Amino acid sequence: MESGPIKQNDLKQDDQDLVTVFRLSAGGTDEMEVETVRGLLEANGIATVLVGDSPLPNLAEEIRVAAQDAERAQTLIAEALAAGPAGADEAEAEGEK
């Protein structure tokens, strides 16, 4: 089990096998990137656990999901990265309709 702060969202790390689906690059500190990916996954019904080594619990470095959701989560993340900022703007506009 990882040490460090864990922020739980309807998922308990001890309850099931968790899989890391997103990790900041080495030395990365972009909290917004982690929060954006977490929001994407949770908006699509995938519960997340944020894990990090920082003493501040809001500075997570990786996102874990239940093993049964891992493939879908990785697909969502890949699609979002491929779409880039223009895709994010388009999705936001669709959500506002």
N, C-alpha and C positions, 0 to 999 in steps of 0.2 A: 504494500500500500504506500502511495506517495505521501511524503510529508509536505507541509506547507498548507496555506489556506485553501479551503474549498468552498465555493459558493454553490449551493444546491438548489435546483429548480425542479421540484417534483421527481427527483431521482436520488436515490441514496447509493453511494459508492459501494457499500457492503452488500446491497440487495441483489446485484446482478453483475455480469461481466460488462465492463465498460471499455470502450475502444476510443483511442485518441483519433479524432478526425481533422483537427486543425491545430497547428503549433506555430507560434511566432518564430521567425528566423533567429538564429543564434544572436543573443544580445538585443533582440527586438524589444521595444518597450511601447509599442503602439497599442495602447488600451482600446482605442476606438476601433481598430481592426478586429480585435477579439470580440468586442461588443456588437459590431455589425454582423459578424458571422453568427454569433449566438442568437441575435435577433432574427436572422434569416431562418435558422433552424427551428427556433421556437414558433415563429410565425407559420411554419409548415408542420407543426404538431410534433416536433422532436424535442424531448426534454434534454437538457444539457447539464453538465457539471463542469465548472471552470476550475482549473488547477494552476497553481503558480508557486514559485519559490520566494516571491516578494513578501516582506512582512506586512504589506498592505493588501488586504483581501480583494480589493478592486483591481489589482494589477495582475490579472491572470495571464498565463503564458500559453495555455493549451485548453482545448475544449474536448470533452469526452461525452460520448453518448452510449446508450445501451447497444450491445452487440447487434441486436436485430435491426437497429436503425442505422447502423454504420454505413452500409452501402448507399442508402438513400441520401444520407447526410453528405457523403463525399460527392455524390452526383450533383446535389444542390449547390455545394460550394464550387465545384468545377464549372457548372453552368454560370454562376454569378461572376466568377473570375473571367471566364471567356467573354461574357457580355460587357464587362468593364463598367466604367462610370455612366456611359450612355444607357446601358441596360438598367442600371439602378435608377436613373432618372425616369426611364420609361415605366418601370415597375411601380415607382412611386406615383406617377401620373395615373396609372391604371387603378391603383388603390384609392385614389381620391375621387374616382367616379362614383 
